[in-house]
Amino acid sequence: MVAGWFAGDEEDFRLLGTRCSACTSVFFPREDAHCRNPRCTGGDLEEVPLSRRGRVWSFTDSRYRPPSPYVTNPELPWEPYTLIAVELPSERLVVLGQAAPGVTVADLAVGMEVEVVPGVLHEDAETTWTTWQWRPTGVTA
């Protein structure tokens, strides 16, 4: 888990971004040092929860094991996963993330409404690394 990028559990899970007080630009991943908007002279950055729901902007699947530095166990068979780029209109952002388990490209369409949910990126005997995932609305885990 990357501290400060998301918070909450299933029902109140949210991605966390930051908003510039001067130009109102929203950033994810969060920005804590300075406003990234090149037209802005800068303002204070405050943490803001992002919208829980957005619309599929694009999607694809990963059918091959990516090279290092991606963490993967070469001894285990590769399991493809789906990536979804989601537009959050209120924030004027597109956020990339994995689809929730069981969601494939066949389940998706551009413009479809999805929601952010907590997920597991990787786990071993000692640690579970959590992340965010996208799931079509109305689908339960």
VONULO-87662 format. One record per atom (N, C-alpha, C): x, y, z; residue number from 0; atom name; chain; residue in three letters. Coordinates in steps of 0.2 Angstrom, whole numbers, plus 5000, padded with zeros to 4 digits. Example, Ala and Ser with C-alpha at 12.3 -4.5 7.8 and 13.67 -1.06 7.14 Angstrom:
<pts>
{{5066,4972,5039},0,N,A,ALA}
{{5062,4978,5039},0,CA,A,ALA}
{{5066,4984,5039},0,C,A,ALA}
{{5064,4989,5035},1,N,A,SER}
{{5068,4995,5036},1,CA,A,SER}
{{5064,5000,5039},1,C,A,SER}
</pts>
This chain:
<pts>
{{5004,4994,5000},0,N,A,MET}
{{5000,5000,5000},0,CA,A,MET}
{{5004,5006,5000},0,C,A,MET}
{{5003,5011,4996},1,N,A,VAL}
{{5006,5017,4996},1,CA,A,VAL}
{{5002,5022,5001},1,C,A,VAL}
{{5006,5024,5006},2,N,A,ALA}
{{5002,5028,5011},2,CA,A,ALA}
{{5000,5035,5008},2,C,A,ALA}
{{4993,5036,5009},3,N,A,GLY}
{{4990,5043,5007},3,CA,A,GLY}
{{4987,5042,5000},3,C,A,GLY}
{{4987,5037,4997},4,N,A,TRP}
{{4984,5036,4990},4,CA,A,TRP}
{{4977,5034,4991},4,C,A,TRP}
{{4975,5031,4996},5,N,A,PHE}
{{4968,5028,4997},5,CA,A,PHE}
{{4967,5027,5004},5,C,A,PHE}
{{4960,5027,5006},6,N,A,ALA}
{{4958,5026,5013},6,CA,A,ALA}
{{4951,5022,5013},6,C,A,ALA}
{{4950,5019,5018},7,N,A,GLY}
{{4943,5017,5020},7,CA,A,GLY}
{{4943,5009,5018},7,C,A,GLY}
{{4937,5006,5018},8,N,A,ASP}
{{4936,4999,5017},8,CA,A,ASP}
{{4930,4999,5011},8,C,A,ASP}
{{4927,4993,5010},9,N,A,GLU}
{{4923,4992,5005},9,CA,A,GLU}
{{4918,4998,5003},9,C,A,GLU}
{{4914,5000,5008},10,N,A,GLU}
{{4908,5004,5007},10,CA,A,GLU}
{{4911,5012,5007},10,C,A,GLU}
{{4916,5013,5010},11,N,A,ASP}
{{4918,5020,5010},11,CA,A,ASP}
{{4926,5021,5007},11,C,A,ASP}
{{4928,5016,5003},12,N,A,PHE}
{{4934,5016,5000},12,CA,A,PHE}
{{4935,5022,4995},12,C,A,PHE}
{{4940,5026,4996},13,N,A,ARG}
{{4941,5031,4991},13,CA,A,ARG}
{{4948,5032,4989},13,C,A,ARG}
{{4950,5034,4983},14,N,A,LEU}
{{4956,5037,4981},14,CA,A,LEU}
{{4957,5043,4984},14,C,A,LEU}
{{4963,5045,4986},15,N,A,LEU}
{{4965,5052,4989},15,CA,A,LEU}
{{4969,5056,4984},15,C,A,LEU}
{{4967,5062,4982},16,N,A,GLY}
{{4971,5066,4978},16,CA,A,GLY}
{{4973,5072,4982},16,C,A,GLY}
{{4975,5077,4979},17,N,A,THR}
{{4976,5084,4982},17,CA,A,THR}
{{4974,5089,4977},17,C,A,THR}
{{4971,5095,4979},18,N,A,ARG}
{{4969,5100,4975},18,CA,A,ARG}
{{4972,5106,4977},18,C,A,ARG}
{{4974,5110,4972},19,N,A,CYS}
{{4978,5116,4973},19,CA,A,CYS}
{{4972,5122,4975},19,C,A,CYS}
{{4974,5126,4980},20,N,A,SER}
{{4969,5131,4982},20,CA,A,SER}
{{4969,5137,4977},20,C,A,SER}
{{4974,5138,4973},21,N,A,ALA}
{{4974,5143,4968},21,CA,A,ALA}
{{4971,5142,4962},21,C,A,ALA}
{{4972,5136,4959},22,N,A,CYS}
{{4969,5135,4952},22,CA,A,CYS}
{{4964,5129,4952},22,C,A,CYS}
{{4963,5126,4958},23,N,A,THR}
{{4958,5121,4959},23,CA,A,THR}
{{4960,5114,4955},23,C,A,THR}
{{4966,5114,4952},24,N,A,SER}
{{4968,5107,4949},24,CA,A,SER}
{{4968,5102,4954},24,C,A,SER}
{{4966,5096,4952},25,N,A,VAL}
{{4966,5090,4956},25,CA,A,VAL}
{{4971,5085,4954},25,C,A,VAL}
{{4975,5082,4958},26,N,A,PHE}
{{4981,5078,4956},26,CA,A,PHE}
{{4980,5071,4959},26,C,A,PHE}
{{4981,5066,4955},27,N,A,PHE}
{{4982,5059,4957},27,CA,A,PHE}
{{4987,5055,4953},27,C,A,PHE}
{{4992,5052,4955},28,N,A,PRO}
{{4993,5052,4962},28,CA,A,PRO}
{{4994,5059,4965},28,C,A,PRO}
{{4993,5059,4972},29,N,A,ARG}
{{4993,5065,4975},29,CA,A,ARG}
{{5000,5069,4974},29,C,A,ARG}
{{5000,5076,4975},30,N,A,GLU}
{{5005,5080,4975},30,CA,A,GLU}
{{5006,5084,4981},30,C,A,GLU}
{{5011,5083,4985},31,N,A,ASP}
{{5012,5087,4991},31,CA,A,ASP}
{{5017,5093,4991},31,C,A,ASP}
{{5021,5093,4986},32,N,A,ALA}
{{5026,5098,4986},32,CA,A,ALA}
{{5024,5105,4982},32,C,A,ALA}
{{5021,5105,4976},33,N,A,HIS}
{{5019,5111,4972},33,CA,A,HIS}
{{5014,5109,4967},33,C,A,HIS}
{{5010,5114,4965},34,N,A,CYS}
{{5005,5113,4960},34,CA,A,CYS}
{{5009,5111,4953},34,C,A,CYS}
{{5006,5106,4950},35,N,A,ARG}
{{5009,5103,4944},35,CA,A,ARG}
{{5006,5107,4938},35,C,A,ARG}
{{5001,5111,4939},36,N,A,ASN}
{{4998,5115,4933},36,CA,A,ASN}
{{5003,5120,4931},36,C,A,ASN}
{{5006,5120,4925},37,N,A,PRO}
{{5011,5125,4923},37,CA,A,PRO}
{{5009,5132,4922},37,C,A,PRO}
{{5002,5133,4922},38,N,A,ARG}
{{4999,5140,4922},38,CA,A,ARG}
{{4998,5143,4928},38,C,A,ARG}
{{4999,5139,4934},39,N,A,CYS}
{{4997,5141,4940},39,CA,A,CYS}
{{5003,5144,4944},39,C,A,CYS}
{{5002,5149,4948},40,N,A,THR}
{{5008,5152,4952},40,CA,A,THR}
{{5009,5148,4958},40,C,A,THR}
{{5004,5144,4960},41,N,A,GLY}
{{5005,5139,4966},41,CA,A,GLY}
{{5000,5142,4971},41,C,A,GLY}
{{4998,5137,4975},42,N,A,GLY}
{{4994,5138,4981},42,CA,A,GLY}
{{4995,5132,4985},42,C,A,GLY}
{{4991,5132,4991},43,N,A,ASP}
{{4992,5127,4996},43,CA,A,ASP}
{{4988,5120,4993},43,C,A,ASP}
{{4991,5115,4994},44,N,A,LEU}
{{4988,5108,4992},44,CA,A,LEU}
{{4985,5105,4997},44,C,A,LEU}
{{4978,5103,4996},45,N,A,GLU}
{{4974,5100,5002},45,CA,A,GLU}
{{4972,5093,4999},45,C,A,GLU}
{{4972,5088,5004},46,N,A,GLU}
{{4970,5082,5002},46,CA,A,GLU}
{{4962,5082,5001},46,C,A,GLU}
{{4960,5078,4995},47,N,A,VAL}
{{4953,5078,4994},47,CA,A,VAL}
{{4952,5071,4992},47,C,A,VAL}
{{4946,5068,4994},48,N,A,PRO}
{{4944,5061,4992},48,CA,A,PRO}
{{4941,5062,4985},48,C,A,PRO}
{{4943,5057,4980},49,N,A,LEU}
{{4941,5058,4973},49,CA,A,LEU}
{{4934,5054,4973},49,C,A,LEU}
{{4931,5055,4967},50,N,A,SER}
{{4924,5052,4966},50,CA,A,SER}
{{4925,5044,4966},50,C,A,SER}
{{4920,5041,4969},51,N,A,ARG}
{{4920,5034,4970},51,CA,A,ARG}
{{4918,5031,4963},51,C,A,ARG}
{{4915,5034,4959},52,N,A,ARG}
{{4912,5031,4952},52,CA,A,ARG}
{{4915,5036,4947},52,C,A,ARG}
{{4916,5032,4941},53,N,A,GLY}
{{4918,5036,4935},53,CA,A,GLY}
{{4916,5032,4929},53,C,A,GLY}
{{4918,5034,4923},54,N,A,ARG}
{{4916,5030,4917},54,CA,A,ARG}
{{4922,5028,4913},54,C,A,ARG}
{{4922,5022,4911},55,N,A,VAL}
{{4927,5018,4907},55,CA,A,VAL}
{{4929,5023,4901},55,C,A,VAL}
{{4936,5025,4901},56,N,A,TRP}
{{4938,5029,4896},56,CA,A,TRP}
{{4942,5025,4891},56,C,A,TRP}
{{4945,5019,4893},57,N,A,SER}
{{4948,5014,4889},57,CA,A,SER}
{{4950,5008,4893},57,C,A,SER}
{{4952,5003,4890},58,N,A,PHE}
{{4953,4996,4894},58,CA,A,PHE}
{{4957,4992,4889},58,C,A,PHE}
{{4961,4987,4892},59,N,A,THR}
{{4965,4982,4889},59,CA,A,THR}
{{4966,4977,4894},59,C,A,THR}
{{4969,4971,4891},60,N,A,ASP}
{{4971,4966,4895},60,CA,A,ASP}
{{4979,4965,4895},60,C,A,ASP}
{{4982,4962,4900},61,N,A,SER}
{{4989,4960,4900},61,CA,A,SER}
{{4989,4953,4899},61,C,A,SER}
{{4991,4950,4894},62,N,A,ARG}
{{4992,4943,4892},62,CA,A,ARG}
{{4999,4940,4893},62,C,A,ARG}
{{5004,4944,4895},63,N,A,TYR}
{{5011,4942,4895},63,CA,A,TYR}
{{5013,4944,4902},63,C,A,TYR}
{{5018,4941,4904},64,N,A,ARG}
{{5022,4943,4910},64,CA,A,ARG}
{{5026,4949,4909},64,C,A,ARG}
{{5025,4955,4912},65,N,A,PRO}
{{5029,4960,4911},65,CA,A,PRO}
{{5036,4959,4913},65,C,A,PRO}
{{5041,4963,4911},66,N,A,PRO}
{{5048,4962,4913},66,CA,A,PRO}
{{5049,4966,4920},66,C,A,PRO}
{{5055,4965,4923},67,N,A,SER}
{{5057,4969,4929},67,CA,A,SER}
{{5057,4976,4927},67,C,A,SER}
{{5055,4980,4932},68,N,A,PRO}
{{5055,4979,4939},68,CA,A,PRO}
{{5048,4977,4941},68,C,A,PRO}
{{5043,4975,4937},69,N,A,TYR}
{{5037,4972,4939},69,CA,A,TYR}
{{5038,4966,4943},69,C,A,TYR}
{{5035,4965,4949},70,N,A,VAL}
{{5036,4960,4954},70,CA,A,VAL}
{{5031,4954,4952},70,C,A,VAL}
{{5035,4948,4951},71,N,A,THR}
{{5031,4942,4949},71,CA,A,THR}
{{5035,4936,4950},71,C,A,THR}
{{5032,4931,4952},72,N,A,ASN}
{{5035,4925,4953},72,CA,A,ASN}
{{5036,4921,4947},72,C,A,ASN}
{{5042,4920,4944},73,N,A,PRO}
{{5042,4916,4938},73,CA,A,PRO}
{{5041,4909,4938},73,C,A,PRO}
{{5040,4906,4944},74,N,A,GLU}
{{5039,4899,4946},74,CA,A,GLU}
{{5031,4898,4945},74,C,A,GLU}
{{5027,4903,4946},75,N,A,LEU}
{{5020,4902,4945},75,CA,A,LEU}
{{5018,4904,4938},75,C,A,LEU}
{{5012,4901,4936},76,N,A,PRO}
{{5010,4902,4929},76,CA,A,PRO}
{{5007,4909,4929},76,C,A,PRO}
{{5008,4913,4923},77,N,A,TRP}
{{5005,4919,4923},77,CA,A,TRP}
{{4998,4920,4922},77,C,A,TRP}
{{4995,4924,4926},78,N,A,GLU}
{{4988,4925,4926},78,CA,A,GLU}
{{4986,4932,4923},78,C,A,GLU}
{{4983,4932,4917},79,N,A,PRO}
{{4981,4939,4914},79,CA,A,PRO}
{{4977,4943,4918},79,C,A,PRO}
{{4977,4949,4918},80,N,A,TYR}
{{4973,4954,4921},80,CA,A,TYR}
{{4971,4960,4917},80,C,A,TYR}
{{4965,4963,4919},81,N,A,THR}
{{4962,4968,4915},81,CA,A,THR}
{{4964,4975,4918},81,C,A,THR}
{{4966,4980,4913},82,N,A,LEU}
{{4968,4987,4915},82,CA,A,LEU}
{{4962,4991,4913},82,C,A,LEU}
{{4960,4996,4917},83,N,A,ILE}
{{4955,5000,4915},83,CA,A,ILE}
{{4957,5008,4917},83,C,A,ILE}
{{4956,5012,4912},84,N,A,ALA}
{{4957,5019,4913},84,CA,A,ALA}
{{4950,5022,4914},84,C,A,ALA}
{{4949,5025,4919},85,N,A,VAL}
{{4943,5028,4921},85,CA,A,VAL}
{{4943,5036,4922},85,C,A,VAL}
{{4938,5039,4918},86,N,A,GLU}
{{4937,5046,4918},86,CA,A,GLU}
{{4933,5048,4924},86,C,A,GLU}
{{4936,5052,4928},87,N,A,LEU}
{{4932,5055,4934},87,CA,A,LEU}
{{4931,5063,4932},87,C,A,LEU}
{{4925,5064,4929},88,N,A,PRO}
{{4923,5070,4927},88,CA,A,PRO}
{{4924,5076,4932},88,C,A,PRO}
{{4921,5075,4938},89,N,A,SER}
{{4922,5080,4943},89,CA,A,SER}
{{4929,5083,4944},89,C,A,SER}
{{4934,5078,4944},90,N,A,GLU}
{{4941,5080,4945},90,CA,A,GLU}
{{4944,5082,4939},90,C,A,GLU}
{{4941,5080,4933},91,N,A,ARG}
{{4944,5081,4926},91,CA,A,ARG}
{{4951,5077,4926},91,C,A,ARG}
{{4950,5070,4928},92,N,A,LEU}
{{4956,5066,4928},92,CA,A,LEU}
{{4954,5059,4925},92,C,A,LEU}
{{4959,5056,4922},93,N,A,VAL}
{{4959,5049,4920},93,CA,A,VAL}
{{4963,5045,4925},93,C,A,VAL}
{{4961,5040,4928},94,N,A,VAL}
{{4965,5036,4933},94,CA,A,VAL}
{{4965,5029,4931},94,C,A,VAL}
{{4971,5026,4930},95,N,A,LEU}
{{4972,5019,4928},95,CA,A,LEU}
{{4972,5015,4934},95,C,A,LEU}
{{4970,5009,4933},96,N,A,GLY}
{{4970,5004,4938},96,CA,A,GLY}
{{4968,4997,4936},96,C,A,GLY}
{{4969,4992,4939},97,N,A,GLN}
{{4967,4985,4938},97,CA,A,GLN}
{{4960,4984,4939},97,C,A,GLN}
{{4957,4980,4935},98,N,A,ALA}
{{4950,4978,4936},98,CA,A,ALA}
{{4949,4973,4942},98,C,A,ALA}
{{4944,4973,4945},99,N,A,ALA}
{{4943,4968,4951},99,CA,A,ALA}
{{4943,4961,4948},99,C,A,ALA}
{{4945,4956,4952},100,N,A,PRO}
{{4945,4949,4950},100,CA,A,PRO}
{{4939,4947,4947},100,C,A,PRO}
{{4940,4944,4941},101,N,A,GLY}
{{4934,4941,4937},101,CA,A,GLY}
{{4931,4946,4932},101,C,A,GLY}
{{4933,4952,4932},102,N,A,VAL}
{{4931,4957,4927},102,CA,A,VAL}
{{4936,4956,4921},102,C,A,VAL}
{{4933,4955,4915},103,N,A,THR}
{{4938,4954,4909},103,CA,A,THR}
{{4936,4960,4904},103,C,A,THR}
{{4940,4960,4899},104,N,A,VAL}
{{4938,4965,4893},104,CA,A,VAL}
{{4931,4964,4890},104,C,A,VAL}
{{4929,4957,4890},105,N,A,ALA}
{{4922,4956,4888},105,CA,A,ALA}
{{4917,4959,4892},105,C,A,ALA}
{{4918,4961,4898},106,N,A,ASP}
{{4913,4963,4903},106,CA,A,ASP}
{{4913,4971,4902},106,C,A,ASP}
{{4917,4974,4898},107,N,A,LEU}
{{4918,4981,4899},107,CA,A,LEU}
{{4916,4985,4892},107,C,A,LEU}
{{4914,4991,4892},108,N,A,ALA}
{{4913,4995,4886},108,CA,A,ALA}
{{4915,5002,4888},108,C,A,ALA}
{{4917,5006,4883},109,N,A,VAL}
{{4919,5013,4884},109,CA,A,VAL}
{{4912,5016,4886},109,C,A,VAL}
{{4913,5021,4891},110,N,A,GLY}
{{4907,5024,4894},110,CA,A,GLY}
{{4903,5021,4900},110,C,A,GLY}
{{4905,5015,4901},111,N,A,MET}
{{4902,5011,4906},111,CA,A,MET}
{{4904,5014,4913},111,C,A,MET}
{{4899,5014,4918},112,N,A,GLU}
{{4900,5016,4924},112,CA,A,GLU}
{{4904,5011,4928},112,C,A,GLU}
{{4909,5013,4932},113,N,A,VAL}
{{4913,5008,4936},113,CA,A,VAL}
{{4914,5012,4943},113,C,A,VAL}
{{4916,5008,4948},114,N,A,GLU}
{{4917,5011,4955},114,CA,A,GLU}
{{4924,5008,4957},114,C,A,GLU}
{{4927,5012,4961},115,N,A,VAL}
{{4933,5010,4964},115,CA,A,VAL}
{{4932,5006,4970},115,C,A,VAL}
{{4936,5000,4971},116,N,A,VAL}
{{4935,4996,4977},116,CA,A,VAL}
{{4942,4994,4979},116,C,A,VAL}
{{4943,4992,4985},117,N,A,PRO}
{{4949,4989,4988},117,CA,A,PRO}
{{4951,4983,4985},117,C,A,PRO}
{{4958,4981,4984},118,N,A,GLY}
{{4960,4975,4981},118,CA,A,GLY}
{{4967,4973,4983},118,C,A,GLY}
{{4969,4967,4981},119,N,A,VAL}
{{4975,4965,4983},119,CA,A,VAL}
{{4980,4965,4977},119,C,A,VAL}
{{4985,4968,4978},120,N,A,LEU}
{{4990,4969,4972},120,CA,A,LEU}
{{4995,4962,4973},120,C,A,LEU}
{{4997,4961,4979},121,N,A,HIS}
{{5002,4955,4979},121,CA,A,HIS}
{{5002,4953,4987},121,C,A,HIS}
{{5003,4947,4988},122,N,A,GLU}
{{5003,4945,4995},122,CA,A,GLU}
{{5008,4939,4995},122,C,A,GLU}
{{5011,4938,5001},123,N,A,ASP}
{{5016,4933,5003},123,CA,A,ASP}
{{5014,4931,5010},123,C,A,ASP}
{{5018,4926,5013},124,N,A,ALA}
{{5017,4924,5019},124,CA,A,ALA}
{{5017,4929,5025},124,C,A,ALA}
{{5020,4935,5024},125,N,A,GLU}
{{5021,4940,5029},125,CA,A,GLU}
{{5017,4946,5027},125,C,A,GLU}
{{5015,4948,5021},126,N,A,THR}
{{5013,4954,5019},126,CA,A,THR}
{{5007,4954,5014},126,C,A,THR}
{{5002,4958,5015},127,N,A,THR}
{{4997,4959,5009},127,CA,A,THR}
{{4998,4966,5007},127,C,A,THR}
{{4999,4967,5001},128,N,A,TRP}
{{5000,4974,4998},128,CA,A,TRP}
{{4993,4975,4995},128,C,A,TRP}
{{4990,4981,4997},129,N,A,THR}
{{4983,4983,4995},129,CA,A,THR}
{{4984,4988,4990},129,C,A,THR}
{{4979,4989,4986},130,N,A,THR}
{{4978,4994,4980},130,CA,A,THR}
{{4971,4995,4979},130,C,A,THR}
{{4970,4999,4974},131,N,A,TRP}
{{4963,5000,4971},131,CA,A,TRP}
{{4962,4996,4965},131,C,A,TRP}
{{4955,4995,4964},132,N,A,GLN}
{{4953,4991,4958},132,CA,A,GLN}
{{4947,4994,4955},132,C,A,GLN}
{{4945,4993,4949},133,N,A,TRP}
{{4939,4996,4946},133,CA,A,TRP}
{{4934,4990,4945},133,C,A,TRP}
{{4928,4991,4946},134,N,A,ARG}
{{4923,4986,4946},134,CA,A,ARG}
{{4916,4989,4943},134,C,A,ARG}
{{4913,4986,4938},135,N,A,PRO}
{{4907,4989,4935},135,CA,A,PRO}
{{4902,4990,4941},135,C,A,PRO}
{{4898,4995,4941},136,N,A,THR}
{{4893,4996,4946},136,CA,A,THR}
{{4888,4991,4946},136,C,A,THR}
{{4885,4989,4951},137,N,A,GLY}
{{4880,4984,4952},137,CA,A,GLY}
{{4883,4977,4952},137,C,A,GLY}
{{4889,4976,4952},138,N,A,VAL}
{{4893,4969,4952},138,CA,A,VAL}
{{4895,4969,4959},138,C,A,VAL}
{{4894,4963,4962},139,N,A,THR}
{{4897,4962,4969},139,CA,A,THR}
{{4903,4957,4969},139,C,A,THR}
{{4907,4958,4973},140,N,A,ALA}
{{4913,4953,4973},140,CA,A,ALA}
{{4912,4946,4975},140,C,A,ALA}
</pts>
